[in-house]
Amino acid sequence: LTSLYDYIDGPWSMLITRSNAAGMELADVLSDRAYGQRPVTLIGYSLGARVVFKCLETLAETRAHGIIDSAYLIGAPVTADVDRWKKIRSIVANRLVNCYCTSDWALAYFHRASLNAVG
């Protein structure tokens, strides 16, 4: 597994970085209300769920309430830090759902291993 991780580490870190950037960009677009005035529901799977998570964090930092109705994160490679989850929960008006499988060893392994490199 370690040699496999060495092979995947570079691309995985790059994908995490790009997902974070996409989440911040999504937050900017949603804050500008370019889509209209109605609240939106965000749904993301895998790295798309990381995009949603980063979007919610960015919106929470700017206190942009009333934009997100609900958010669903499925298999998200994100932190379990309670303080960060409380922060994003404050920005979601209705449901914030984090769906994951405790036996998903690949996601857990690569995400934990990349935490020191990307954060």
C-alpha positions as CSV (number, residue, x, y, z in Angstrom):
1,L,0.0,0.0,0.0
2,T,2.8,2.4,0.8
3,S,4.2,2.2,-2.7
4,L,0.8,2.7,-4.1
5,Y,0.3,5.8,-2.0
6,D,3.6,7.2,-3.3
7,Y,2.3,6.7,-6.8
8,I,-1.1,8.4,-6.1
9,D,0.1,11.1,-3.6
10,G,1.0,13.7,-6.2
11,P,-2.3,13.5,-8.2
12,W,-4.4,13.2,-5.0
13,S,-2.8,16.3,-3.5
14,M,-3.3,18.2,-6.8
15,L,-7.0,17.2,-6.8
16,I,-7.5,18.3,-3.2
17,T,-6.0,21.7,-4.1
18,R,-8.1,22.1,-7.1
19,S,-11.2,21.1,-5.2
20,N,-10.5,23.7,-2.6
21,A,-10.1,26.3,-5.3
22,A,-13.3,25.3,-7.0
23,G,-15.2,25.5,-3.7
24,M,-14.0,29.1,-3.1
25,E,-15.0,30.0,-6.7
26,L,-18.4,28.4,-6.2
27,A,-18.9,30.5,-3.0
28,D,-18.1,33.6,-4.9
29,V,-20.6,32.8,-7.6
30,L,-23.3,32.0,-5.0
31,S,-22.5,35.1,-3.0
32,D,-23.0,37.3,-6.1
33,R,-26.5,35.7,-6.5
34,A,-25.8,35.3,-10.3
35,Y,-28.3,32.3,-10.2
36,G,-31.1,34.4,-8.7
37,Q,-32.4,35.0,-5.2
38,R,-33.7,31.6,-4.2
39,P,-31.6,29.4,-1.8
40,V,-29.9,26.5,-3.4
41,T,-29.3,22.9,-2.4
42,L,-25.7,21.6,-2.9
43,I,-25.0,17.9,-3.5
44,G,-21.5,16.5,-3.9
45,Y,-19.9,13.1,-4.2
46,S,-16.2,12.4,-3.4
47,L,-14.1,15.4,-4.5
48,G,-17.3,17.2,-5.5
49,A,-18.3,16.9,-1.8
50,R,-15.0,18.5,-0.9
51,V,-15.9,21.4,-3.3
52,V,-19.2,21.8,-1.4
53,F,-17.5,21.6,2.0
54,K,-14.9,24.3,1.0
55,C,-17.8,26.4,-0.5
56,L,-19.7,26.3,2.8
57,E,-16.5,27.2,4.8
58,T,-15.9,30.2,2.5
59,L,-19.6,31.3,2.8
60,A,-19.4,30.9,6.6
61,E,-16.3,33.1,6.8
62,T,-18.1,35.9,5.0
63,R,-21.3,35.2,7.0
64,A,-23.3,34.8,3.8
65,H,-26.5,33.5,5.3
66,G,-29.7,32.7,3.3
67,I,-27.9,31.3,0.2
68,I,-27.8,27.6,1.1
69,D,-31.0,25.7,1.8
70,S,-29.5,22.2,2.2
71,A,-26.2,20.4,1.5
72,Y,-25.5,16.7,1.0
73,L,-21.9,15.5,1.1
74,I,-21.4,11.9,0.0
75,G,-18.0,10.2,0.6
76,A,-16.3,13.5,1.2
77,P,-12.6,13.6,1.8
78,V,-12.9,16.2,4.5
79,T,-11.9,16.7,8.1
80,A,-13.9,15.5,11.1
81,D,-13.0,18.6,13.1
82,V,-16.1,19.5,15.1
83,D,-15.4,23.2,15.0
84,R,-15.2,23.4,11.2
85,W,-18.4,21.4,10.9
86,K,-20.2,23.7,13.4
87,K,-19.0,26.7,11.3
88,I,-20.4,25.3,8.1
89,R,-23.6,24.1,9.8
90,S,-24.3,27.8,10.7
91,I,-24.6,28.7,7.0
92,V,-27.0,25.9,6.0
93,A,-30.7,26.8,6.6
94,N,-32.1,23.2,6.6
95,R,-30.3,19.9,6.2
96,L,-26.6,19.3,6.3
97,V,-26.0,15.6,5.6
98,N,-22.6,13.9,5.6
99,C,-22.9,10.3,4.1
100,Y,-19.9,8.1,4.5
101,C,-18.9,4.4,5.0
102,T,-16.7,3.6,7.9
103,S,-15.1,0.8,6.0
104,D,-14.0,2.9,3.0
105,W,-10.3,2.3,3.7
106,A,-9.1,3.8,0.5
107,L,-10.7,7.2,1.1
108,A,-9.5,7.2,4.7
109,Y,-6.0,6.2,3.9
110,F,-5.4,8.7,1.1
111,H,-7.2,11.6,2.8
112,R,-5.3,11.1,6.1
113,A,-2.0,10.7,4.4
114,S,-2.5,14.0,2.5
115,L,-3.5,16.1,5.5
116,N,0.0,17.1,6.3
117,A,0.7,18.2,2.7
118,V,-2.5,20.1,1.9
119,G,-4.6,20.6,5.0
